[in-house]
Amino acid sequence: DPHDKDLHDLVGELSTRSDAFRTRWGAHDVRHHGTGFKRYHHPAVGELTLAYQGLEMAAEPGLTLTIYTAEPASPSEEGLRLLASWAATPQPAEPAPHTSN
């Protein structure tokens, strides 16, 4: 949003504190990436390389759904499966607090 005052303030602060930011911001090297690859480092499973694709939502202009996938049979797929299994593992219920009458 080019009229967002908080954003302008943030850009100004970053520009005064970082030569690298000021150089990159001044270059205006901005483009839309609808597809590509992202690399993530997860502390438990290590490096993950995921392909992504952004899908524009026709019913909601300006809203994009981004889908990430791992190459089949890759270490990234194995890492995602491990994370999914941890997320699906039921957690033990917290015991109810004991109250006395």
Backbone as CSV, one residue per row, in Angstrom:
resi,resn,N_x,N_y,N_z,CA_x,CA_y,CA_z,C_x,C_y,C_z
1,ASP,0.851,-1.180,0.000,0.000,0.000,0.000,0.891,1.236,0.000
2,PRO,0.940,1.945,-1.099,1.832,3.108,-1.185,1.427,4.275,-0.277
3,HIS,0.252,4.221,0.311,-0.201,5.311,1.185,-0.139,4.951,2.668
4,ASP,0.487,3.848,3.002,0.578,3.379,4.383,1.698,4.114,5.110
5,LYS,1.347,4.985,6.062,2.330,5.788,6.786,3.297,4.920,7.583
6,ASP,2.786,3.876,8.246,3.663,2.990,9.021,4.703,2.324,8.122
7,LEU,4.297,1.942,6.922,5.232,1.337,5.984,6.291,2.351,5.552
8,HIS,5.876,3.577,5.271,6.838,4.627,4.909,7.841,4.856,6.031
9,ASP,7.349,4.886,7.260,8.241,5.070,8.408,9.242,3.927,8.520
10,LEU,8.775,2.702,8.316,9.650,1.535,8.395,10.730,1.586,7.316
11,VAL,10.333,1.903,6.082,11.305,1.993,4.990,12.335,3.081,5.292
12,GLY,11.880,4.202,5.825,12.806,5.275,6.188,13.800,4.840,7.245
13,GLU,13.314,4.146,8.264,14.198,3.670,9.332,15.198,2.654,8.796
14,LEU,14.734,1.693,8.022,15.636,0.688,7.465,16.659,1.322,6.523
15,SER,16.239,2.330,5.775,17.150,2.997,4.845,18.268,3.729,5.562
16,THR,17.961,4.300,6.718,19.004,5.019,7.460,19.926,4.081,8.217
17,ARG,19.473,2.863,8.502,20.276,1.937,9.299,21.011,0.866,8.497
18,SER,20.653,0.674,7.246,21.232,-0.443,6.497,21.595,-0.019,5.075
19,ASP,22.890,-0.039,4.775,23.333,0.253,3.410,22.783,-0.777,2.428
20,ALA,22.777,-2.053,2.842,22.286,-3.116,1.961,20.808,-2.897,1.634
21,PHE,20.000,-2.558,2.656,18.575,-2.315,2.400,18.408,-1.126,1.479
22,ARG,19.127,-0.041,1.756,18.997,1.180,0.960,19.340,0.899,-0.507
23,THR,20.392,0.117,-0.747,20.795,-0.211,-2.118,19.726,-1.039,-2.812
24,ARG,19.248,-2.063,-2.112,18.230,-2.938,-2.726,16.913,-2.202,-2.948
25,TRP,16.508,-1.394,-1.971,15.257,-0.639,-2.108,15.363,0.347,-3.263
26,GLY,16.508,0.986,-3.378,16.709,1.967,-4.446,16.742,1.346,-5.835
27,ALA,17.128,0.081,-5.929,17.194,-0.588,-7.230,15.807,-0.910,-7.778
28,HIS,14.797,-0.930,-6.921,13.419,-1.252,-7.324,13.345,-2.573,-8.078
29,ASP,14.139,-3.554,-7.648,14.160,-4.871,-8.286,13.041,-5.723,-7.688
30,VAL,11.821,-5.376,-8.053,10.643,-6.045,-7.500,9.875,-6.675,-8.649
31,ARG,9.527,-7.925,-8.466,8.716,-8.597,-9.479,7.877,-9.682,-8.799
32,HIS,6.810,-10.019,-9.444,5.912,-11.050,-8.919,6.465,-12.423,-9.274
33,HIS,6.562,-13.285,-8.288,7.005,-14.661,-8.509,5.816,-15.578,-8.267
34,GLY,5.217,-16.078,-9.335,4.068,-16.962,-9.192,4.441,-18.406,-8.961
35,THR,5.662,-18.773,-9.379,6.148,-20.134,-9.191,7.639,-20.086,-8.883
36,GLY,8.125,-21.151,-8.289,9.552,-21.219,-8.009,9.846,-22.239,-6.936
37,PHE,11.013,-22.078,-6.317,11.442,-22.963,-5.241,11.856,-22.122,-4.048
38,LYS,11.573,-22.627,-2.867,11.993,-21.988,-1.617,12.746,-23.023,-0.804
39,ARG,13.777,-22.552,-0.122,14.528,-23.422,0.786,14.278,-22.958,2.204
40,TYR,14.017,-23.916,3.056,13.771,-23.652,4.471,14.710,-24.521,5.301
41,HIS,15.056,-24.021,6.461,15.805,-24.846,7.413,14.921,-25.041,8.631
42,HIS,14.541,-26.286,8.882,13.734,-26.606,10.050,14.665,-27.218,11.091
43,PRO,14.588,-26.777,12.356,15.532,-27.269,13.353,15.455,-28.781,13.604
44,ALA,14.321,-29.395,13.350,14.192,-30.827,13.626,14.497,-31.700,12.416
45,VAL,14.146,-31.253,11.212,14.307,-32.107,10.032,15.336,-31.581,9.035
46,GLY,15.905,-30.439,9.290,16.957,-29.911,8.413,16.428,-29.148,7.218
47,GLU,17.195,-29.224,6.130,16.868,-28.456,4.927,15.667,-29.041,4.191
48,LEU,14.771,-28.156,3.783,13.617,-28.528,2.973,13.630,-27.655,1.721
49,THR,13.540,-28.259,0.561,13.403,-27.509,-0.692,12.021,-27.809,-1.230
50,LEU,11.213,-26.770,-1.363,9.820,-26.942,-1.767,9.521,-26.118,-3.010
51,ALA,8.824,-26.721,-3.947,8.312,-25.995,-5.101,7.041,-25.269,-4.658
52,TYR,6.808,-24.076,-5.211,5.580,-23.375,-4.867,4.912,-22.829,-6.119
53,GLN,3.606,-22.642,-6.002,2.825,-22.025,-7.060,1.733,-21.196,-6.413
54,GLY,1.626,-19.949,-6.833,0.585,-19.063,-6.332,-0.628,-19.105,-7.242
55,LEU,-1.791,-19.254,-6.655,-3.042,-19.297,-7.414,-3.888,-18.095,-7.028
56,GLU,-4.157,-17.232,-7.993,-4.990,-16.059,-7.748,-6.432,-16.501,-7.528
57,MET,-7.059,-15.981,-6.489,-8.436,-16.359,-6.164,-9.391,-15.407,-6.892
58,ALA,-10.083,-15.927,-7.893,-10.971,-15.097,-8.711,-12.088,-14.467,-7.875
59,ALA,-12.558,-15.188,-6.861,-13.662,-14.683,-6.036,-13.207,-13.597,-5.061
60,GLU,-11.907,-13.504,-4.805,-11.364,-12.522,-3.859,-10.176,-11.816,-4.502
61,PRO,-10.408,-10.765,-5.275,-9.294,-10.073,-5.932,-8.223,-9.645,-4.920
62,GLY,-6.970,-9.891,-5.287,-5.862,-9.548,-4.412,-5.458,-10.659,-3.462
63,LEU,-6.246,-11.724,-3.394,-5.939,-12.846,-2.507,-5.299,-13.967,-3.325
64,THR,-4.182,-14.486,-2.832,-3.469,-15.562,-3.515,-3.315,-16.738,-2.567
65,LEU,-3.595,-17.916,-3.063,-3.367,-19.159,-2.326,-2.053,-19.731,-2.845
66,THR,-1.080,-19.922,-1.958,0.211,-20.452,-2.364,0.317,-21.894,-1.882
67,ILE,0.652,-22.782,-2.825,0.750,-24.205,-2.544,2.224,-24.603,-2.619
68,TYR,2.684,-25.320,-1.599,4.065,-25.805,-1.539,4.055,-27.325,-1.623
69,THR,4.956,-27.868,-2.428,5.079,-29.318,-2.541,6.555,-29.716,-2.558
70,ALA,6.812,-30.934,-2.107,8.162,-31.489,-2.139,8.254,-32.493,-3.280
71,GLU,9.438,-32.603,-3.850,9.686,-33.602,-4.888,9.431,-34.993,-4.302
72,PRO,8.663,-35.855,-5.004,8.409,-37.202,-4.482,9.714,-37.963,-4.212
73,ALA,9.718,-38.677,-3.111,10.846,-39.520,-2.677,12.116,-38.733,-2.360
74,SER,11.982,-37.434,-2.146,13.144,-36.598,-1.826,13.322,-36.496,-0.312
75,PRO,14.491,-36.069,0.145,14.663,-35.813,1.579,13.670,-34.767,2.102
76,SER,13.288,-33.817,1.261,12.297,-32.816,1.684,10.940,-33.449,1.935
77,GLU,10.544,-34.390,1.068,9.275,-35.088,1.283,9.335,-35.900,2.574
78,GLU,10.451,-36.571,2.802,10.602,-37.342,4.037,10.504,-36.438,5.262
79,GLY,11.142,-35.266,5.194,11.071,-34.320,6.306,9.654,-33.842,6.562
80,LEU,8.913,-33.540,5.493,7.521,-33.103,5.655,6.656,-34.216,6.236
81,ARG,6.885,-35.440,5.805,6.117,-36.569,6.350,6.391,-36.738,7.846
82,LEU,7.644,-36.576,8.238,7.982,-36.682,9.652,7.288,-35.583,10.449
83,LEU,7.330,-34.357,9.951,6.648,-33.255,10.640,5.140,-33.500,10.720
84,ALA,4.562,-34.008,9.628,3.120,-34.295,9.626,2.773,-35.380,10.636
85,SER,3.641,-36.378,10.775,3.348,-37.443,11.741,3.398,-36.907,13.166
86,TRP,4.317,-35.991,13.425,4.372,-35.385,14.761,3.129,-34.555,15.033
87,ALA,2.686,-33.820,14.018,1.494,-32.972,14.190,0.249,-33.819,14.393
88,ALA,0.219,-35.029,13.810,-0.956,-35.894,13.913,-0.948,-36.738,15.181
89,THR,0.162,-36.757,15.904,0.252,-37.559,17.121,-0.591,-36.920,18.217
90,PRO,-1.572,-37.667,18.754,-2.404,-37.090,19.814,-1.549,-36.742,21.039
91,GLN,-1.816,-35.606,21.589,-1.126,-35.170,22.798,-1.897,-35.672,24.011
92,PRO,-1.200,-36.092,25.066,-1.922,-36.546,26.262,-2.739,-35.394,26.852
93,ALA,-3.903,-35.758,27.335,-4.779,-34.745,27.925,-4.173,-34.255,29.238
94,GLU,-4.344,-32.968,29.474,-3.894,-32.384,30.752,-4.823,-32.892,31.854
95,PRO,-4.259,-33.321,32.975,-5.144,-33.749,34.067,-5.943,-32.550,34.584
96,ALA,-7.168,-32.839,34.951,-8.028,-31.782,35.496,-7.461,-31.308,36.832
97,PRO,-7.522,-30.020,37.096,-7.006,-29.543,38.389,-7.829,-30.117,39.542
98,HIS,-7.145,-30.472,40.593,-7.812,-31.049,41.756,-8.406,-29.908,42.594
99,THR,-9.663,-30.054,42.886,-10.306,-29.061,43.756,-10.750,-29.745,45.034
100,SER,-10.627,-29.068,46.110,-11.082,-29.635,47.375,-12.273,-28.841,47.872
101,ASN,-13.165,-29.545,48.549,-14.394,-28.908,49.062,-14.207,-28.481,50.472
